[in-house]
């Protein structure tokens, strides 16, 4: 069936929640909920040669889009600050982080 996800920031801006729905049974509510915490994102990007202050700012980025691969087992998340996240579509674990940089080497 057709599955779609809805994301929202967690309270106190500590991360994001992703709720997954089956379009045919939308009225039954989400069948899965996954949380991606900023601390997990920060831990992942501090290993990428980014200044600690910039890494902390990137970890708090606002999510702007969420796309599923065809198999539905991966979710690609883009943000407003050039950070891209790959999240496991089944358990919500952060699997990869990518940082898009401008010509001056800064994220964005």
Secondary structure, DSSP 8 states (H G I E B T S, - for coil): --EEEEEEE-GGGSEEEEEEEEGGGGGG--SEEEEEEHHHHHHHHGGGS--HHHHHHHHT--EEEEEE-TTSSEEEEEETTSEEEEEETTT--EEEEEE-B-TTS-B-
